[in-house]
Amino acid sequence: MKHADIIKQMTLEEKASLCDGLDYWHSQPVERVGIKSFSLNDGPHGIRKKGNPEENTDLLKGVPAICFPTASATACSWDTDLIYKMGEALGEECLKEQVSVLLGPGTNIKRSPLCGRNFEYFSEDGVLAGEMSAAFVNGVQSKGIGTSLKHYAANNQETRRMTVNAVVDERTLRETYLLPFEIAVKKAQPWTVMNSYNRVNGTYAAENKWLLTDVLRKDFGFKGVVVTDWGAENERVPGLIAGQELEMPTSSGIGTKLIIEAVQNGTLDEAILDAACDKLIDMAKKAESVLGNYTYDSDAHHNLARQIAGQCMVLMKNDNNALPVKKDAKIALIGEMARTPRYQGAGSSLINPIKLDSAYDTLKEMGADFTFAAGYTLKGKNKKANEMVAEAVNNAKNADVALVFVGLTDDYETEGNDRSHINLPPIHNTLVEEVLKVNPNTIVVLSGGASVAMPWANKVP
């Protein structure tokens, strides 16, 4: 053990407490022996950190951060150097905000196009997901900041994610679902791996010894800390025995008490607890580098995020040389997403951006000749749908080119829920179809973190 001298000085109560969170975002310190608390914060595509706890409890009103493209976008670049640079920038921002561990990357396989969290995962291909994850981890950790490879394992749906049992044979697990985790661990050695909520072949991931010890540690060579997803703890002592060290968030002492009782009654070997403490102390020592002062250039990071986004966009087709749009063209800019962009998925990775660019504002800054029509609303029932579509059609009729922004709204795609179909909101399809009738020179800009049906695809240049 690296820290056997410290562990010998600790009481049973102190060792047990180290395996429990201090609060929602911090580990437990043991100041008496020099172990400091470290912070773990969302998320993979930008820091999501609460501001002054006395002012609000809403994370979306928290510390402003740079918004980077989601994994669904960055994977489309197939560029590991690009995501390494993104990781470096995120690491610098963690230094400024004194975040010790950034909770990402999301590495799960896109098993179904309906998963509500697909925007946060890289790919349906294990090699691509693994290589991108490794680059992300190496980029962040090059700055002395830890990462949390998540959600291990077979967490491929949001429906009943707390209780669902993923039944997968070993070959399929190793060749598909575990492959990206294996690549990331072997190539990057993340500080932590986050276990998922679900059961895998009947046993919760938080206490699945085959997953956490036999495969992750022995086969993949993982050396760091296994942390639960927030609230994923099932049975504390079996979890610790299986190889899961840190329960998050705090159990308010319940887990600590269970560990103490188990050691005292002989159902938990204290050597297992000591081994867990050794890993946690090691991470706490590494995290101490975050406690200094650090600043970064937010404009430079924002520009980097724009450059990365530019490399991640996919041009699906360009018939009749529709692109690039001529500088002097009269443009009909259509769709609320052109003015209010959908920049990240809803849930734990949604941040409070320092700056948010939109197509509307950018065209205005460029001095482009354009009109704007919202075409639809992003939330709630659209009582004026017909009027909004009519306005868009009228603008398109009098323009050289129509730029129509459509996609998946937060209502359609979010952590915690899966989609029931792959269709866009009906009003989005209607808008495209109606605009096409009056302006064949129509360009569709599609925003979303997962596959969608495009009934108009063959008609749009």
URGIDA-V437794 format. One record per residue. N is the residue number from 1. PHI is phi as a letter, one per 20 degrees, with the letter a starting at -180 (* if undefined). OMEGA is omega in whole degrees, -180 to 180 (999 if undefined). D_LAST is the distance of its C-alpha to the last C-alpha in Angstrom with 1 decimal. Layout:
n=[N & N]
phi=[PHI & PHI]
omega=[OMEGA & OMEGA]
d_last=[D_LAST & D_LAST]
//
This chain:
n=[1 & 2 & 3 & 4 & 5 & 6 & 7 & 8 & 9 & 10 & 11 & 12 & 13 & 14 & 15 & 16 & 17 & 18 & 19 & 20 & 21 & 22 & 23 & 24 & 25 & 26 & 27 & 28 & 29 & 30 & 31 & 32 & 33 & 34 & 35 & 36 & 37 & 38 & 39 & 40 & 41 & 42 & 43 & 44 & 45 & 46 & 47 & 48 & 49 & 50 & 51 & 52 & 53 & 54 & 55 & 56 & 57 & 58 & 59 & 60 & 61 & 62 & 63 & 64 & 65 & 66 & 67 & 68 & 69 & 70 & 71 & 72 & 73 & 74 & 75 & 76 & 77 & 78 & 79 & 80 & 81 & 82 & 83 & 84 & 85 & 86 & 87 & 88 & 89 & 90 & 91 & 92 & 93 & 94 & 95 & 96 & 97 & 98 & 99 & 100 & 101 & 102 & 103 & 104 & 105 & 106 & 107 & 108 & 109 & 110 & 111 & 112 & 113 & 114 & 115 & 116 & 117 & 118 & 119 & 120 & 121 & 122 & 123 & 124 & 125 & 126 & 127 & 128 & 129 & 130 & 131 & 132 & 133 & 134 & 135 & 136 & 137 & 138 & 139 & 140 & 141 & 142 & 143 & 144 & 145 & 146 & 147 & 148 & 149 & 150 & 151 & 152 & 153 & 154 & 155 & 156 & 157 & 158 & 159 & 160 & 161 & 162 & 163 & 164 & 165 & 166 & 167 & 168 & 169 & 170 & 171 & 172 & 173 & 174 & 175 & 176 & 177 & 178 & 179 & 180 & 181 & 182 & 183 & 184 & 185 & 186 & 187 & 188 & 189 & 190 & 191 & 192 & 193 & 194 & 195 & 196 & 197 & 198 & 199 & 200 & 201 & 202 & 203 & 204 & 205 & 206 & 207 & 208 & 209 & 210 & 211 & 212 & 213 & 214 & 215 & 216 & 217 & 218 & 219 & 220 & 221 & 222 & 223 & 224 & 225 & 226 & 227 & 228 & 229 & 230 & 231 & 232 & 233 & 234 & 235 & 236 & 237 & 238 & 239 & 240 & 241 & 242 & 243 & 244 & 245 & 246 & 247 & 248 & 249 & 250 & 251 & 252 & 253 & 254 & 255 & 256 & 257 & 258 & 259 & 260 & 261 & 262 & 263 & 264 & 265 & 266 & 267 & 268 & 269 & 270 & 271 & 272 & 273 & 274 & 275 & 276 & 277 & 278 & 279 & 280 & 281 & 282 & 283 & 284 & 285 & 286 & 287 & 288 & 289 & 290 & 291 & 292 & 293 & 294 & 295 & 296 & 297 & 298 & 299 & 300 & 301 & 302 & 303 & 304 & 305 & 306 & 307 & 308 & 309 & 310 & 311 & 312 & 313 & 314 & 315 & 316 & 317 & 318 & 319 & 320 & 321 & 322 & 323 & 324 & 325 & 326 & 327 & 328 & 329 & 330 & 331 & 332 & 333 & 334 & 335 & 336 & 337 & 338 & 339 & 340 & 341 & 342 & 343 & 344 & 345 & 346 & 347 & 348 & 349 & 350 & 351 & 352 & 353 & 354 & 355 & 356 & 357 & 358 & 359 & 360 & 361 & 362 & 363 & 364 & 365 & 366 & 367 & 368 & 369 & 370 & 371 & 372 & 373 & 374 & 375 & 376 & 377 & 378 & 379 & 380 & 381 & 382 & 383 & 384 & 385 & 386 & 387 & 388 & 389 & 390 & 391 & 392 & 393 & 394 & 395 & 396 & 397 & 398 & 399 & 400 & 401 & 402 & 403 & 404 & 405 & 406 & 407 & 408 & 409 & 410 & 411 & 412 & 413 & 414 & 415 & 416 & 417 & 418 & 419 & 420 & 421 & 422 & 423 & 424 & 425 & 426 & 427 & 428 & 429 & 430 & 431 & 432 & 433 & 434 & 435 & 436 & 437 & 438 & 439 & 440 & 441 & 442 & 443 & 444 & 445 & 446 & 447 & 448 & 449 & 450 & 451 & 452 & 453 & 454 & 455 & 456 & 457 & 458 & 459 & 460 & 461]
phi=[* & f & d & g & f & f & f & f & e & e & f & g & f & f & f & f & f & f & e & d & f & f & b & f & c & c & e & e & e & c & g & g & d & n & e & e & f & c & d & c & c & f & b & f & c & q & f & d & c & f & f & f & g & f & e & a & d & e & f & f & d & e & f & f & b & f & e & d & f & f & f & f & e & f & f & f & e & l & c & f & f & f & f & f & f & f & f & g & f & f & f & f & f & f & f & f & e & l & e & e & c & e & e & r & e & f & d & f & f & f & f & c & f & e & g & f & d & g & g & e & d & f & a & e & d & f & f & f & f & f & f & f & f & f & f & f & f & f & f & f & f & f & e & n & d & e & c & c & f & c & d & e & b & l & e & c & b & e & f & l & f & f & c & f & d & e & e & c & f & f & f & f & g & f & e & c & f & e & g & f & f & f & f & f & f & f & e & c & l & g & f & c & c & e & f & e & f & f & e & c & l & n & d & g & g & f & c & e & f & f & f & e & d & f & e & f & e & f & e & e & n & f & d & e & d & e & d & f & f & f & n & e & f & d & d & f & f & g & f & f & f & f & o & d & e & d & e & c & f & g & e & l & n & f & f & g & f & f & f & g & f & f & f & f & e & n & e & c & f & f & f & f & f & f & f & f & f & g & f & f & f & g & f & f & f & f & f & f & f & f & e & e & e & b & c & b & e & f & f & f & f & f & f & f & g & f & f & f & g & f & e & e & f & d & e & e & a & b & f & l & l & f & d & f & f & f & f & e & f & e & d & d & e & c & o & g & f & f & d & c & f & e & d & b & f & f & p & f & d & f & d & d & f & f & b & c & e & c & f & g & f & f & f & f & f & f & m & f & e & b & d & c & c & f & m & a & d & e & c & m & f & e & f & d & g & f & f & f & f & f & f & f & f & f & f & f & f & d & c & f & b & d & d & d & e & c & q & e & e & g & f & e & b & b & g & n & b & e & f & e & a & d & e & f & g & g & f & f & f & g & g & f & f & f & f & g & f & d & b & f & e & d & d & d & d & d & d & r & d & b & f & c & e & c & f & e & g & f & e & e & f]
omega=[179 & -170 & -178 & -179 & 178 & -177 & 179 & -179 & -173 & 174 & 177 & -179 & -180 & 179 & -180 & -178 & -179 & -178 & -180 & 176 & 175 & 179 & -176 & -171 & -175 & 174 & -179 & 174 & 167 & -172 & -176 & -179 & 173 & 178 & -178 & 175 & 172 & -175 & 175 & -175 & 169 & -1 & -174 & -170 & -179 & -176 & 174 & -174 & 179 & 176 & 179 & -177 & -179 & -176 & -179 & 177 & -177 & -179 & -179 & 173 & -176 & -175 & 178 & -177 & 176 & 178 & 177 & 180 & -180 & -179 & 179 & 177 & -173 & 178 & -180 & 177 & -174 & -170 & -178 & 177 & -179 & -178 & 173 & 178 & 177 & 177 & 178 & -179 & 177 & 178 & 178 & 179 & 175 & 178 & -180 & -176 & 180 & 173 & -176 & -178 & 177 & -173 & 179 & 9 & 172 & -167 & -176 & 179 & 176 & -176 & -179 & 177 & -177 & -178 & -177 & -178 & -179 & 179 & -175 & -179 & -173 & -164 & 169 & -180 & -175 & -179 & 179 & 180 & -179 & -179 & 179 & 178 & 180 & 180 & 178 & -178 & -180 & 179 & -180 & -173 & 175 & 179 & 179 & 179 & 180 & 175 & 178 & -179 & -172 & -5 & -168 & 12 & 179 & 174 & -171 & 175 & 176 & 179 & 180 & -174 & -180 & -172 & -173 & 178 & 178 & -179 & -174 & 178 & -171 & -179 & 179 & 176 & -175 & -175 & -176 & -169 & -179 & -175 & -179 & 176 & 179 & -179 & -177 & 180 & -176 & -177 & -173 & 178 & 178 & 180 & -179 & 167 & -180 & 178 & -175 & 180 & -167 & 171 & 174 & -177 & 171 & -177 & 179 & -178 & -178 & -180 & -177 & -175 & 180 & -180 & -170 & -177 & -175 & -177 & -173 & -176 & -175 & -177 & -176 & 179 & 180 & -176 & -173 & -176 & 170 & 179 & 177 & 162 & -171 & -178 & -177 & 178 & 177 & 175 & -169 & -175 & 175 & 177 & 179 & 179 & -179 & 179 & 179 & -170 & -168 & 175 & 176 & -9 & -178 & 173 & -178 & 175 & -178 & 179 & 179 & -179 & -180 & 179 & 180 & -179 & -178 & 176 & -177 & -179 & 174 & 179 & 176 & 176 & -178 & 177 & 177 & 177 & 179 & 180 & 177 & 180 & 180 & 180 & -179 & 177 & 180 & 180 & 178 & 179 & 178 & -176 & -178 & 180 & -178 & -169 & 178 & 177 & -178 & 175 & 175 & -179 & -176 & 178 & 179 & 179 & 178 & 178 & 176 & 178 & 177 & 179 & 179 & 180 & 179 & 179 & -177 & 180 & -179 & 175 & -174 & 178 & 179 & -179 & 175 & -180 & 180 & 177 & -1 & 177 & -180 & -176 & -177 & -178 & 173 & -171 & 168 & 178 & -170 & 176 & -178 & 180 & 175 & -179 & 179 & -171 & 171 & -170 & 175 & 178 & 178 & 180 & -171 & 180 & -179 & -174 & 176 & -171 & 175 & -179 & -180 & 178 & 174 & 177 & -180 & -178 & -177 & 177 & 178 & 179 & -180 & -177 & -180 & 178 & -177 & 170 & -179 & 172 & -176 & 176 & -179 & 173 & -177 & -178 & 175 & 179 & -178 & -176 & -179 & -175 & -178 & -180 & -178 & 177 & -180 & 178 & 180 & 180 & 180 & 178 & -179 & -178 & -175 & -177 & 175 & -177 & 176 & 174 & -174 & -180 & 178 & 178 & -180 & 178 & 179 & 179 & -175 & -170 & -177 & 170 & 178 & 179 & 172 & 175 & 177 & 179 & -179 & -178 & 169 & 171 & -175 & -178 & 179 & 178 & 178 & -178 & -180 & -178 & -177 & 178 & 179 & -178 & -176 & 180 & -179 & 179 & -175 & 179 & -180 & 174 & -171 & 179 & 178 & -176 & -178 & -177 & 175 & 173 & -180 & -176 & -179 & -170 & -176 & -177 & -175 & 179 & 999]
d_last=[63.4 & 62.3 & 63.7 & 66.7 & 69.0 & 67.0 & 66.7 & 70.5 & 71.1 & 68.9 & 70.2 & 68.8 & 67.4 & 65.7 & 64.1 & 62.9 & 61.5 & 59.4 & 57.3 & 56.3 & 54.0 & 55.7 & 53.3 & 49.6 & 48.4 & 51.4 & 53.7 & 57.4 & 59.6 & 63.2 & 64.5 & 68.0 & 67.0 & 64.3 & 61.2 & 58.7 & 55.9 & 52.3 & 49.1 & 46.1 & 43.0 & 39.4 & 36.7 & 34.4 & 31.9 & 34.4 & 38.0 & 38.8 & 42.4 & 44.5 & 46.1 & 49.7 & 50.7 & 52.9 & 50.1 & 47.6 & 46.6 & 42.9 & 41.0 & 38.1 & 40.6 & 41.8 & 41.7 & 38.5 & 36.7 & 33.7 & 30.6 & 29.1 & 26.0 & 26.8 & 27.4 & 24.2 & 22.4 & 25.0 & 25.1 & 21.5 & 22.9 & 25.5 & 27.6 & 31.1 & 32.2 & 29.7 & 31.0 & 34.5 & 34.1 & 32.8 & 35.9 & 38.1 & 36.9 & 37.4 & 40.8 & 41.7 & 40.8 & 42.9 & 45.8 & 45.5 & 45.4 & 48.0 & 45.9 & 47.5 & 45.0 & 41.3 & 40.3 & 37.4 & 35.5 & 34.2 & 34.3 & 34.1 & 32.0 & 29.1 & 30.8 & 28.8 & 25.3 & 27.2 & 29.5 & 29.4 & 30.2 & 27.5 & 26.2 & 29.5 & 29.5 & 28.0 & 27.1 & 27.9 & 29.3 & 32.8 & 32.9 & 29.8 & 31.2 & 34.6 & 33.8 & 31.7 & 34.6 & 37.2 & 35.5 & 35.3 & 38.9 & 40.1 & 38.4 & 39.9 & 43.3 & 43.6 & 44.5 & 47.3 & 45.3 & 45.1 & 42.2 & 42.1 & 40.1 & 39.1 & 39.4 & 41.7 & 41.1 & 39.0 & 37.8 & 34.4 & 34.4 & 35.4 & 36.9 & 40.7 & 40.2 & 43.8 & 45.3 & 43.0 & 44.4 & 42.0 & 43.6 & 42.5 & 44.4 & 45.4 & 43.4 & 40.1 & 41.1 & 41.9 & 39.0 & 36.2 & 37.3 & 39.9 & 38.3 & 36.4 & 39.5 & 41.6 & 39.4 & 39.4 & 43.2 & 44.1 & 42.0 & 42.4 & 45.3 & 44.1 & 47.0 & 46.3 & 44.5 & 43.8 & 44.7 & 42.6 & 43.8 & 43.6 & 46.0 & 45.5 & 47.4 & 49.6 & 50.5 & 48.9 & 47.1 & 49.5 & 52.5 & 51.1 & 53.4 & 51.6 & 48.3 & 49.9 & 52.8 & 52.6 & 48.9 & 47.9 & 51.2 & 52.8 & 49.9 & 47.3 & 50.0 & 48.9 & 51.5 & 50.4 & 50.7 & 49.2 & 48.4 & 47.5 & 44.4 & 45.6 & 47.8 & 47.3 & 51.0 & 52.6 & 56.2 & 57.1 & 59.8 & 58.0 & 55.0 & 57.1 & 58.7 & 55.4 & 54.3 & 52.6 & 54.3 & 52.8 & 52.3 & 49.9 & 50.2 & 53.9 & 55.9 & 58.5 & 61.0 & 60.7 & 59.3 & 61.9 & 64.7 & 63.5 & 63.5 & 66.9 & 68.4 & 66.9 & 68.5 & 71.8 & 72.0 & 71.0 & 67.7 & 65.8 & 67.0 & 67.2 & 66.0 & 62.6 & 62.5 & 63.7 & 61.0 & 58.4 & 60.1 & 60.0 & 56.2 & 55.9 & 58.4 & 56.6 & 53.3 & 55.2 & 56.7 & 53.4 & 51.9 & 54.7 & 52.8 & 50.5 & 53.4 & 53.4 & 51.7 & 48.2 & 45.6 & 42.1 & 39.8 & 37.3 & 35.2 & 34.9 & 34.0 & 31.4 & 29.8 & 30.1 & 28.3 & 25.4 & 25.4 & 25.5 & 22.6 & 20.5 & 21.4 & 20.6 & 17.0 & 14.6 & 11.3 & 9.9 & 7.0 & 5.8 & 4.7 & 6.7 & 8.3 & 6.4 & 9.2 & 12.0 & 12.4 & 15.3 & 18.6 & 19.6 & 16.5 & 17.4 & 15.5 & 15.6 & 16.2 & 16.2 & 17.8 & 21.3 & 20.1 & 19.1 & 22.7 & 24.4 & 22.6 & 23.3 & 24.7 & 26.9 & 28.0 & 30.9 & 34.3 & 36.5 & 33.9 & 32.8 & 34.4 & 35.3 & 33.2 & 35.0 & 31.9 & 28.6 & 25.7 & 22.9 & 19.7 & 21.6 & 24.7 & 23.1 & 21.2 & 24.5 & 26.4 & 24.2 & 25.0 & 21.4 & 21.2 & 19.7 & 20.7 & 20.7 & 20.7 & 21.6 & 20.1 & 22.3 & 25.3 & 25.5 & 28.9 & 31.0 & 30.4 & 28.2 & 30.6 & 28.6 & 25.2 & 24.9 & 25.8 & 23.4 & 20.4 & 21.8 & 22.0 & 18.4 & 17.3 & 19.8 & 18.6 & 14.9 & 16.5 & 18.3 & 15.7 & 13.6 & 11.0 & 11.0 & 11.3 & 12.1 & 14.5 & 15.5 & 17.5 & 21.0 & 23.9 & 27.4 & 28.5 & 26.3 & 26.9 & 30.3 & 33.3 & 35.8 & 33.6 & 31.2 & 28.4 & 29.1 & 25.6 & 22.2 & 20.5 & 19.1 & 21.3 & 20.8 & 20.3 & 17.2 & 15.5 & 17.0 & 15.6 & 11.9 & 12.7 & 14.8 & 12.7 & 9.9 & 13.0 & 13.8 & 10.9 & 7.7 & 6.8 & 6.5 & 6.6 & 8.6 & 11.7 & 13.6 & 17.4 & 19.9 & 22.5 & 21.9 & 19.7 & 18.0 & 16.7 & 13.1 & 13.6 & 10.2 & 8.4 & 7.8 & 6.5 & 3.8 & 0.0]
//
